[in-house]
Amino acid sequence: MKLIRFEEAGKEKPGLLIGEKMWDMSSVVADYNEAFFENNEIEKLKRAIAGDGSFPEVGAGVRLGSPVARPSKIICIGLNYVDHCIETNAPIPAEPIIFFKSTTALCGPNDNLVIPKNSTKTDWEVELAFVMGKKASYVEEGDAMNFVAGYCLHNDYSERAFQLERGGQWTKGKGCDTFAPLGPFLATTDEVEDVNNLPMWLTVNGKKYQNSNTSNLVFKIPFLVHYLSQFMTLLPGDVISTGTPPGVGLGIKPEPIYIKPGDVIELEIEGLGKSKQVAKAYGE
């Protein structure tokens, strides 16, 4: 299934994308939040669409929100593509690099990107994200996929000056409002034949900067679930973003390129849909 959330920010309802049509499922489940995943309400959705019930169709022009509501955590993996390490002059990690994005950064897939106040180096990062379906602690790698609910397209926006030039942790350059557009939908694991072989790309103003494949991940999803669960409990609905391939603005030679107001950023992962953000200045 492909889970969507729709309507204006703060008032999203749960829905499903089936073929080219979207359906309002708010009469079946309350929302796609921690309780939804914890109580395996995906099965309730399956029964509903297999039955004779009819559901309201959602208009084509409606705003899409993040397909996951209020996750307890957004966990990101840094430098998880070898060629991205090379372009940023960083060593290939021996173990996953972990950082967090604030949950207030979460937004809809096509919402505007707000360039933060005092930003000079806002950058793009197309990423594969996955969503936890069960509570996970000290999970064995061989059992890890039983804890995953599905996959999403994510743009891990980063303010490089905040991240790299202001001291402390990366998080300060990662958690600004609108820095985590997620979706357009959450694809359950059965929707994706091989998550380790998905083409992915990102363009800015129509020019392709990132063009890669999830086959190039250093640390794959089962290992990431296992690894993260050694250090913290992963809760149902938690979002984990697996890292970005090369082609970020920071790595462009001879001079980096960063996002400016009016820029249009478009991205896609095969099977996980497309998203589009238009950059706006803070306060615009």
C-alpha positions in Angstrom: 0.0 0.0 0.0 0.9 3.6 -0.5 0.0 5.7 2.6 -0.6 9.5 2.2 -1.7 12.3 4.5 -3.5 15.2 2.9 -5.1 18.6 3.7 -3.6 21.8 5.1 -0.7 21.7 7.6 -1.7 20.7 11.0 -5.1 19.2 9.8 -3.9 16.3 7.7 -6.0 13.2 7.3 -4.9 9.7 6.5 -5.4 8.4 3.0 -4.3 5.9 0.4 -2.9 6.2 -3.1 -4.3 3.4 -5.2 -3.2 3.6 -8.9 -3.7 7.3 -9.8 -6.4 8.0 -7.3 -6.3 9.1 -3.7 -8.8 8.0 -1.1 -9.8 9.4 2.3 -9.3 6.6 5.0 -10.0 8.8 8.0 -13.2 6.7 8.7 -11.0 3.6 9.2 -7.9 4.9 11.1 -7.2 8.1 13.0 -3.8 8.9 11.6 -0.5 7.4 10.5 1.3 7.9 13.9 3.0 5.8 16.5 -0.2 4.2 17.6 -1.1 3.2 14.1 2.1 1.3 13.5 2.3 -0.1 17.0 -1.2 -1.6 16.8 -0.5 -2.9 13.2 -3.5 -0.9 11.8 -2.1 -1.5 8.4 -4.1 -4.7 8.5 -7.2 -2.7 9.3 -6.6 -0.7 6.1 -6.1 -3.9 4.1 -9.4 -5.3 5.3 -11.2 -2.1 4.6 -10.1 -1.8 0.9 -10.7 -5.5 0.4 -14.3 -5.2 1.6 -17.3 -3.5 0.1 -16.8 -0.1 1.8 -16.6 3.0 -0.3 -14.4 5.8 0.7 -14.4 9.5 -0.4 -12.0 10.3 -3.2 -9.5 13.0 -2.5 -9.2 15.8 -5.1 -6.1 15.9 -7.3 -5.1 19.4 -6.2 -5.1 18.8 -2.5 -1.9 19.5 -0.5 0.0 16.4 0.7 1.6 16.4 4.1 4.3 14.1 5.5 3.0 10.5 5.2 4.0 10.0 8.8 2.6 12.0 11.7 4.6 13.2 14.6 7.4 10.6 14.7 9.3 10.4 18.0 12.6 10.7 16.1 14.1 11.5 12.8 17.4 9.8 12.7 19.9 10.3 9.8 23.0 8.5 8.6 25.9 10.6 7.4 28.4 9.8 4.7 26.7 6.5 3.7 27.8 6.6 0.0 31.5 6.1 -0.8 31.5 8.6 -3.6 29.8 11.2 -1.4 32.6 10.8 1.1 35.1 11.4 -1.6 33.4 14.6 -2.9 33.3 16.1 0.6 36.9 15.0 1.5 35.6 12.9 4.3 36.9 9.4 5.3 34.7 6.4 4.7 33.1 5.7 8.1 34.0 2.4 9.8 30.7 2.6 11.6 27.5 4.6 10.7 27.6 8.3 11.5 24.4 9.2 13.4 22.7 12.6 13.7 19.1 13.8 14.4 16.8 16.2 12.5 14.3 18.0 14.7 10.7 16.7 14.2 9.7 20.3 13.6 11.7 20.1 10.3 9.1 17.6 9.0 6.8 18.9 6.2 4.9 17.9 3.1 6.8 16.7 0.0 5.8 19.8 -2.1 5.8 22.4 0.6 8.1 25.4 0.1 11.7 25.2 1.4 12.2 28.2 3.8 15.9 29.2 3.7 16.7 29.9 7.4 17.4 33.4 8.7 21.2 34.2 8.4 21.7 31.2 6.1 24.4 31.4 3.4 24.9 27.7 2.5 21.6 25.9 2.3 22.1 22.6 0.5 20.1 19.7 -0.9 20.4 15.9 -0.3 18.1 13.3 -1.9 17.8 10.3 0.4 16.0 7.0 0.9 14.2 7.0 4.3 12.5 4.1 6.0 9.9 4.0 8.8 9.8 1.7 11.7 6.7 -0.5 12.1 7.6 -2.0 15.5 9.4 -1.1 18.7 13.0 -2.2 18.3 15.7 -2.7 20.9 18.9 -4.9 20.4 17.6 -6.3 17.1 19.6 -9.0 15.3 20.5 -8.0 11.7 18.8 -11.1 10.3 15.5 -10.2 11.9 15.7 -6.4 11.2 13.4 -6.2 8.2 10.5 -7.5 10.3 10.6 -4.2 12.1 10.4 -2.0 9.0 7.0 -0.7 7.9 8.0 0.9 4.6 10.0 3.5 2.6 9.8 7.2 1.7 11.5 9.8 -0.4 13.3 12.4 1.7 15.2 15.6 1.1 17.7 16.0 3.9 18.2 19.8 3.6 21.3 21.1 5.3 22.7 24.5 6.1 26.4 23.8 5.7 27.7 26.9 7.6 25.5 26.0 10.6 26.6 22.4 10.3 30.3 22.6 9.7 31.5 26.1 10.6 29.7 26.9 13.9 31.2 24.2 16.1 29.4 21.4 18.0 27.2 18.8 16.3 25.8 18.6 12.7 22.3 18.8 14.1 22.2 22.6 14.2 22.5 22.6 10.3 19.9 19.9 9.9 16.9 20.7 11.9 15.6 24.0 10.5 11.9 24.3 9.7 11.0 22.7 6.3 14.3 20.8 6.2 12.7 17.4 6.1 10.1 17.2 3.3 8.9 13.5 3.3 6.9 11.7 0.8 4.7 11.9 -1.3 3.8 8.6 0.2 5.0 5.8 2.5 5.3 2.6 0.4 4.9 -0.5 2.5 7.7 -3.0 2.1 5.7 -5.3 -0.1 5.4 -2.4 -2.7 9.2 -2.4 -3.3 10.7 -5.4 -5.0 14.4 -4.6 -4.2 15.1 -1.6 -2.0 18.8 -2.0 -2.6 18.4 -1.3 -6.3 16.4 2.0 -6.7 17.6 4.7 -9.1 17.5 8.2 -7.4 18.1 11.7 -8.7 17.8 15.4 -7.8 17.7 18.5 -10.0 17.9 22.2 -9.2 16.2 24.5 -11.7 16.1 21.6 -14.1 19.8 20.7 -13.9 20.6 17.2 -12.6 23.1 17.3 -9.7 22.5 13.9 -8.1 22.1 10.7 -10.0 22.7 7.5 -8.2 21.2 4.2 -6.9 20.5 2.8 -3.5 22.8 -0.1 -4.4 25.7 2.2 -3.5 24.8 2.5 0.2 27.7 1.6 2.5 25.4 0.4 5.4 22.1 -1.2 4.3 18.8 -1.0 6.1 19.0 -4.3 8.0 22.4 -3.3 9.5 21.2 0.2 10.3 18.2 -1.1 12.2 20.5 -3.5 14.1 23.1 -0.9 14.7 20.8 1.9 15.9 18.9 -0.4 18.2 22.1 -1.0 20.1 22.1 2.6 21.3 18.4 3.6 21.5 14.9 2.1 21.4 13.4 2.7 18.0 9.7 3.4 18.2 6.9 2.6 15.7 6.7 5.5 13.2 10.3 6.6 13.7 11.9 7.9 10.5 15.5 6.8 9.6 17.1 8.5 6.6 19.9 6.5 5.0 22.2 9.2 3.6 22.8 11.0 0.3 24.8 10.1 -2.8 27.3 12.5 -4.5 26.2 15.7 -6.2 25.4 17.9 -3.2 26.1 21.7 -3.5 28.9 21.5 -1.0 30.9 19.1 -3.3 30.6 21.0 -6.6 33.9 22.0 -8.1 35.5 24.5 -8.5 33.1 26.4 -6.3 30.2 25.0 -4.2 26.6 26.0 -5.2 24.0 26.7 -2.6 20.2 27.3 -2.8 18.9 30.8 -3.3 15.3 32.1 -3.2 13.3 31.1 -6.2 15.3 27.9 -6.9 13.2 24.8 -7.7 14.4 21.5 -6.3 12.9 18.3 -7.7 13.8 14.8 -6.7 12.7 11.2 -7.2 13.5 7.6 -6.1 12.1 5.0 -8.4 8.9 3.5 -6.9 8.7 6.1 -4.1 7.4 9.0 -6.1 8.6 12.6 -6.8 8.6 15.8 -4.8 9.2 19.4 -5.6 10.2 22.3 -3.3 10.4 26.0 -4.2 13.0 27.9 -2.1 11.7 31.0 -0.3 13.6 33.5 1.8 12.9 33.5 5.5 10.0 35.9 6.2 8.9 35.9 2.5 
